[in-house]
Amino acid sequence: CRQLFRSPSMPSSVIRPILKRIERPPDRDTPVKTKRRRSVAGTPGEAAEPVGDREGVGGGHPSPRCAPDPRLGGFVVALLLLLQKARLLRSRSFCQEEIENMLANDQRELIGDFSKAYLLQTVEGKHQDLKYISPEMMVAVLSGQFSSLIESCVIVDCRYPYEYEGGHIKGAINLPMEQDVEEFLLKKPIVPFDATKRVIVIFHCEFSSERGPRMCRFVREKDRACNEYPHLHYPELYVLKGGYREFFPQYQAHCEPQDYRPMHHADFKEDLRKCRLKSR
């Protein structure tokens, strides 16, 4: 606090009398310091005296008895309040910066390039780092309910070809291999003609448990590698919760052919073996 009274912004008529009134040699616990602490902390059982009680401010000269002047005490209190407010503002700025950093790294709320929030309503899924949508939300997209906001929706079916041929969501593209999805999405990225609209990608497999989520992560990793952070070709990725297994019984009209062939189908054991060997 002593440095406050040496500030060149304060009137010299206030600074000098205070300094002249200090008769004891400076030590670590002078009466002035004690009273300043009391004025801030408020010692129980004692009334805190204003620091300026030892001077008369009106004429610029101290009175013989150092009569209290409430104006000086109010001035000091005001300075202390301003200093406290400045500290709070500094703390508030730091907290705000932390919040902004958290938002910038929070993929649960913002799309991958942190430019906006996710458009589609999401649900809880197996993998907490991914965004899942329900079959109902998928149908809403397929039905054009978001056509004013979405220019292109790419549905990536990560199942093996024999599964896809046995029944798939209308418009879905079968990309079971990493090189396939990289070739389709990243060699020549899809760019919206209308910059205000979005390009979204939805991944799924039979249950959206392993293959779909793995492919979703692969695309994000490759997309990051070929762009300057945080820019992305496809910042908005989703996974269809429950996969084709959950989608088909509810919305067969949105599938073609209207059938479901599981990965472990008895008639396609050899196809499964070959696909697994190829995907290694």
NUDREN-363515 format. One line per field, with one value per residue (C-alpha): residue number from 1; residue in three letters; x, y, z. Coordinates in steps of 0.1 Angstrom, whole numbers, plus 2048, in hexadecimal, padded with zeros to 3 digits. Example, Ala and Ser with C-alpha at 12.3 -4.5 7.8 and 13.67 -1.06 7.14 Angstrom:
2
num c(1:2) .
residu c(Ala:Ser) .
X c(87B:889) .
Y c(7D3:7F5) .
Z c(84E:847) .
***
This chain:
280
num c(1:2:3:4:5:6:7:8:9:10:11:12:13:14:15:16:17:18:19:20:21:22:23:24:25:26:27:28:29:30:31:32:33:34:35:36:37:38:39:40:41:42:43:44:45:46:47:48:49:50:51:52:53:54:55:56:57:58:59:60:61:62:63:64:65:66:67:68:69:70:71:72:73:74:75:76:77:78:79:80:81:82:83:84:85:86:87:88:89:90:91:92:93:94:95:96:97:98:99:100:101:102:103:104:105:106:107:108:109:110:111:112:113:114:115:116:117:118:119:120:121:122:123:124:125:126:127:128:129:130:131:132:133:134:135:136:137:138:139:140:141:142:143:144:145:146:147:148:149:150:151:152:153:154:155:156:157:158:159:160:161:162:163:164:165:166:167:168:169:170:171:172:173:174:175:176:177:178:179:180:181:182:183:184:185:186:187:188:189:190:191:192:193:194:195:196:197:198:199:200:201:202:203:204:205:206:207:208:209:210:211:212:213:214:215:216:217:218:219:220:221:222:223:224:225:226:227:228:229:230:231:232:233:234:235:236:237:238:239:240:241:242:243:244:245:246:247:248:249:250:251:252:253:254:255:256:257:258:259:260:261:262:263:264:265:266:267:268:269:270:271:272:273:274:275:276:277:278:279:280) .
residu c(Cys:Arg:Gln:Leu:Phe:Arg:Ser:Pro:Ser:Met:Pro:Ser:Ser:Val:Ile:Arg:Pro:Ile:Leu:Lys:Arg:Ile:Glu:Arg:Pro:Pro:Asp:Arg:Asp:Thr:Pro:Val:Lys:Thr:Lys:Arg:Arg:Arg:Ser:Val:Ala:Gly:Thr:Pro:Gly:Glu:Ala:Ala:Glu:Pro:Val:Gly:Asp:Arg:Glu:Gly:Val:Gly:Gly:Gly:His:Pro:Ser:Pro:Arg:Cys:Ala:Pro:Asp:Pro:Arg:Leu:Gly:Gly:Phe:Val:Val:Ala:Leu:Leu:Leu:Leu:Leu:Gln:Lys:Ala:Arg:Leu:Leu:Arg:Ser:Arg:Ser:Phe:Cys:Gln:Glu:Glu:Ile:Glu:Asn:Met:Leu:Ala:Asn:Asp:Gln:Arg:Glu:Leu:Ile:Gly:Asp:Phe:Ser:Lys:Ala:Tyr:Leu:Leu:Gln:Thr:Val:Glu:Gly:Lys:His:Gln:Asp:Leu:Lys:Tyr:Ile:Ser:Pro:Glu:Met:Met:Val:Ala:Val:Leu:Ser:Gly:Gln:Phe:Ser:Ser:Leu:Ile:Glu:Ser:Cys:Val:Ile:Val:Asp:Cys:Arg:Tyr:Pro:Tyr:Glu:Tyr:Glu:Gly:Gly:His:Ile:Lys:Gly:Ala:Ile:Asn:Leu:Pro:Met:Glu:Gln:Asp:Val:Glu:Glu:Phe:Leu:Leu:Lys:Lys:Pro:Ile:Val:Pro:Phe:Asp:Ala:Thr:Lys:Arg:Val:Ile:Val:Ile:Phe:His:Cys:Glu:Phe:Ser:Ser:Glu:Arg:Gly:Pro:Arg:Met:Cys:Arg:Phe:Val:Arg:Glu:Lys:Asp:Arg:Ala:Cys:Asn:Glu:Tyr:Pro:His:Leu:His:Tyr:Pro:Glu:Leu:Tyr:Val:Leu:Lys:Gly:Gly:Tyr:Arg:Glu:Phe:Phe:Pro:Gln:Tyr:Gln:Ala:His:Cys:Glu:Pro:Gln:Asp:Tyr:Arg:Pro:Met:His:His:Ala:Asp:Phe:Lys:Glu:Asp:Leu:Arg:Lys:Cys:Arg:Leu:Lys:Ser:Arg) .
X c(800:81D:824:801:80A:829:816:81C:7F7:7EF:7EF:810:7FD:7F1:811:829:816:813:838:841:82A:83E:855:85F:87A:86B:866:851:833:82E:80E:805:808:7F4:7D8:7D8:7D4:7B8:7A6:7A7:7A2:78E:79C:780:778:789:77D:795:7A3:7A7:7CB:7C6:7BB:7DC:7DA:7C5:7C1:7AE:7CA:7E6:7F7:7F4:7E1:7F3:7DC:7DA:7B4:7A3:798:77F:787:7AA:79D:783:79D:7B3:796:78D:7B0:7B0:78F:79C:7BB:7A5:78F:7AE:7BA:797:796:7B8:7AC:78C:7A0:7B5:796:787:7A6:7A5:780:787:7A4:78D:772:78C:796:774:769:749:73A:74C:753:777:783:772:75F:73C:727:71C:6FD:6ED:6E0:6F7:6F3:70A:71F:739:757:756:76D:754:733:716:6F4:6D5:6C4:6A8:6C0:6CF:6AC:6A7:6C6:6BC:699:6A8:69E:6C1:6C4:6C5:6E4:6F5:701:710:70C:724:71A:738:72E:74D:740:74F:742:72C:71B:715:707:6EF:6DE:6EA:6DD:6D2:6EE:709:72B:73D:761:76D:793:7A7:7B6:793:786:7A6:7A3:77E:77E:7A1:7B1:797:784:760:75B:739:72F:71C:735:719:70F:720:72F:72A:737:725:737:728:72E:718:716:72B:741:763:766:751:761:784:77E:771:791:7A6:796:79A:7BF:7C7:7B3:7C7:7E7:7E0:7D3:7E0:7D1:7B4:7A8:798:787:76D:769:747:748:72E:729:707:700:6F7:702:6EE:6E3:6CE:6C5:6B6:699:68C:690:690:682:6A3:6B7:6BF:6BB:6A4:6B7:6D3:6F1:705:72B:72B:712:716:717:733:74E:768:760:765:786:792:786:798:7B8:7B6:7AF:7CE) .
Y c(800:818:81A:827:847:84C:84C:86C:86C:876:89A:8A5:8B6:894:881:897:89C:876:871:88D:87F:85E:864:841:830:819:7F5:7D8:7E1:807:816:822:800:7F1:80A:804:7DF:7E6:7FC:7E0:7C1:7CF:7C4:7B6:7CC:7EB:805:808:82B:83A:83E:863:86A:87A:897:8B4:8B6:8D6:8EF:8D8:8D9:8C0:8CB:8CA:8AE:89C:8A0:885:88E:876:882:873:853:850:857:83B:823:82C:824:803:7FA:803:7ED:7D0:7D5:7D5:7B4:7A5:7B0:7A1:780:782:786:768:753:75E:754:732:72E:738:71F:704:70C:70B:6E8:6DB:6C5:6BB:6DD:6EC:6DD:6D4:6F6:707:71E:715:6FD:6DB:6DD:6BB:6B1:697:67A:667:64C:632:649:669:67C:677:687:66E:674:65F:64C:666:682:670:66E:693:69A:682:692:6B4:6C4:6D5:6DD:702:6FD:6DE:6DE:6BB:69D:680:65F:648:623:613:5EF:5D5:5D4:5B5:5C6:5E6:5D2:5C0:5E1:605:628:63A:650:641:63A:61A:623:606:60D:62A:630:630:64B:660:65F:668:684:692:690:6A8:6B6:6BF:6E5:6F4:70D:721:72B:72F:70B:6EC:6CC:6B0:68C:670:64F:62E:608:5EB:5F7:617:607:603:608:627:63A:62F:63D:65D:662:659:674:68E:685:687:6A7:6B7:6AC:6BC:6DD:6FA:6F8:6FC:6FC:6DC:6D0:6BD:6CD:6BE:698:681:65C:64B:63C:617:615:604:5EA:603:619:5FE:5F0:613:623:608:621:634:614:603:5E6:5E4:5CA:5C4:5AD:5AA:5A8:584:577:551:554:56E:55F:55F:583:58D:57B:58C:5AF:5AC:5A1:5BF:5D8:5CE) .
Z c(800:807:7E2:7DB:7EE:7DA:7B9:7A4:79C:7C0:7CC:7DB:7F7:802:7FD:80F:830:833:82F:848:863:864:881:88A:875:85B:866:85C:872:875:884:862:853:870:86B:845:84B:863:84A:830:845:862:883:89A:8B7:8A9:892:874:871:84E:843:83E:861:86A:852:849:824:820:823:819:83C:858:877:899:8A5:884:882:86E:84B:83C:819:81A:829:80D:7F3:801:803:7DF:7D4:7E5:7D5:7B3:7B9:7C4:7A6:78F:79E:799:775:76F:77F:76A:74A:752:759:739:726:736:72C:708:707:715:6FB:6E0:6E9:6F2:6D5:6E8:6E0:6C2:6A1:698:68D:6AA:693:69F:6B3:6A6:691:698:6BB:6C9:6E1:6F8:6E7:6EF:6E6:6FA:6E1:6C4:6BD:6B8:6A9:6AC:68F:692:68C:66E:65F:665:651:635:634:62D:64E:64F:62A:631:646:637:613:613:62B:624:634:637:63B:649:647:630:60C:610:62E:61A:5FD:614:61E:625:62C:60C:5FF:615:606:60F:61A:630:62B:638:615:607:61E:61A:5F5:5F5:60F:611:5EE:5E1:5FF:5FC:5FD:601:5E5:600:61B:634:631:63F:633:64D:64E:660:666:66F:66E:67A:69E:69C:6B7:6A6:681:67E:69B:690:66D:67C:690:672:65C:678:67C:657:654:66F:660:63E:64C:661:683:68A:666:65A:63A:64E:671:677:67B:68A:692:68E:6B0:6AE:68A:66E:686:69A:67C:665:67A:680:65E:643:62A:62B:623:602:5FE:61C:62D:647:643:663:662:66F:656:652:62C:62B:642:626:61D:641:642:622:62E:64F:63E:627:642:656) .
***
